[in-house]
Amino acid sequence: MNNKTTQFAGSIPEQYDTHLGPLLFEFSGKDLAMRLAGRVPPNGTLLEIACGTGISTEFLRQALPDSVSIVATDLSEAMLAVAQHKRGGLPNVTYMVADVTDLPFADNSFDAVACQFGIMFFPDKLRGLREIRRVMKPGAVLVFNVWDSVEHNQIITTVQKAIEEFFEKPSNFFETPFGFFDVAHIEELMERAGFEEVQSFIVSATIERPDALSIAKGFVEGSPLMLEIREQTQADSDEVTKTVAQAIESAYGAEPKVSLQEIVFTAVKAADIEELIK
């Protein structure tokens, strides 16, 4: 995955956790975790894909008994370093680097799999889903989410317009994280990967933040957009962050209330015929 939208390095993971986390990932992480509550057996195992800095991992830990073992994986060592530093003390949680298209686990290893806003970045989504299914036990549940379109997440449009003045040509940075929302297409991919009982749910929330600057720091300095800014513009991050903050405050006020919308998917791995015969 060499796309810049997947490159989290340097100070980006810390800014991501501090500023983007409270806006984008806490309400969604809590929702994802609660959908797994009661669905993982005692002493069971859960695999988390694309755990980032562990925000969603913490909610999973809170929702499940400590006897459930959580293996939280991500492709980025830098993101995992922040997860380990901030949330390394979570009981019965192991952090490790793993590529979803080639998972280092045996078949039928996990009782559940969770993935918060990760599938959009899979270079081969069908292969990734098939790998996830391979490592799931028969009867195991998969829960993941994606962002709905920018029309349902207008904060993205606000940020996009604010940064346009710094680029000679429009940046397409947000196309990947906010461009994979076709429910019928995603459900078809899941069925092709072998999942059953596929369901989807729309989840909306209004998030209140104390100031616009924190939101701006999150989008500019807490994401790989920073790398694109450094490569393609003469502006420094402080200048871009200030401009984005002004745009956010103009649109949402000094204490912004931001409406967000995601789509959550659940599915199960049905027991194989061979398993039923045993």
C-alpha positions, 0 to 999 in steps of 0.5 A: 500500500504505497498510496499516501493516504496510508502513510502515517509517519513522524508526528502524524500518528500522535496528532491523529490520535489527539485531534482526529480521534475525538471527532471521527473515531470515538463514536464509531469505535464505541458503536462497533464494539457494542455490536460485538458485545455478547457475540464473542464466547468467553475465553474467545479470540478477536482479531482487529484489522487496521487498529491504528493508534488503538482507539477502537481497540480500547472500546473493544476491550471495554465491551468484551470480557477480559478473558477474550483475547484481542489481537490488534493489527495494523500495517503501520509500525508508527501507528502501532507504536502510539497504540502501544505507548498509549494503550499498551496496558489494556489487558489481554491485548496484543499489538502486531504488524499484519497485512490484511491481504496476507494474514499471518494466522492459521485457518479458523483462528478467531471467533470474531473480527472487527475493522474500523474504517480500514477496508477502504484502504485495502489494495485488493478488497476481495482478497482482504475479505477472503483472508479475513474469512479464512482466519475466522472460525465457523460461526464467527462474526465480522463487523466493520464500518466505512464512511458514508459519502461526503454529502453526508459528511460535510466537514470534508467538503469544508476542509477540501475547499479550504486547502484548495488554495494551496494546491495548483490542482485539486487534491484527491486525498479524501477520495479513498477514505470517503469514496467507498460507500456503495452498500450494494457493491460492498454487500456483493463483495462480502457475499463473493468472499463467502460471508453470509447473513450480511447486514448494513446499518446507517449510523449518524452522530453529531460531535461537539468539539471545543474549538475549530483548531483541534479539528483542523490540526487533526485533518492537516497534521494528523493525516497523510494529507501532511505529506501531500502538502509538503510535496506539492505546496510551498505552504507550511503546516501551520499556515494550512492548519490556520486556514482550515481552522478559519473555514471550520469556525466560519461553517460550524462556529467557535465550538463546532458541532459536526454531523457525521455519518457512517455505514456499519456492516455485519456478517458471519462465516457459516460453518463449512460442510466439512465442519458440520460433518465432524 
